[in-house]
Amino acid sequence: MESPFLSILALVAVVLLVAVTGGVGYLTLADWRDRRLRENEKRETKRSTPKRK
């Protein structure tokens, strides 16, 4: 017979695993999006800056 404590502990571990995995996924997506925006801004700045002689 399995004790209720172990069942609760296993459930908490699974919930924490899902939460941490989701957080890592969110941070990865946010970093990718921010990096893409910075690269686009850099390209736009290069195009709009007049060249000096």
N, C-alpha and C positions, 0 to 999 in steps of 0.2 A: 504494500500500500504506500502510495506516494504522499509525502506530507504537504499540506497546503502552503507551507513556507517556501518549499522548493518550487512549487507551481507559480507562486507570486514572484519569486526571484527570477525565474526564467522569463516570465512575461515582462517584467521590468527591463531585463537585459535585451529582449527583442525590441521593445519600444525605444530604448536608448540607442540601439544599433540603427534603427530606422531613422531616428532623429539626427544622429551624427552623420549618417550617409546623406540624408537630405540637405543638411547644412553644408557639407562639403560640396555637393552638387550645385547648390545655390551660389556659393562663393566662387566656384570655378566658372559658372555661367556669367556671373557679374564681372569677374576679371576679364573674361574673353570679350564681353560686350564693351567694357571700358577701354580695353586695348584697341579694339576695332575703331571706336570713336576717336581715340587719340591719333591713330594712324590716318584716319580720314581728315581730321583737322590739320595735321601736319602737311598732308598732300594739298589741301585747299590753300594753306598759307604759302606753300612753295609756288603754286600757280598764280596767286594774286600779288605776290611780291615782285615789283619791277626789278629787272636786272640792272646792276650798275656797271658802268664802263670804267 
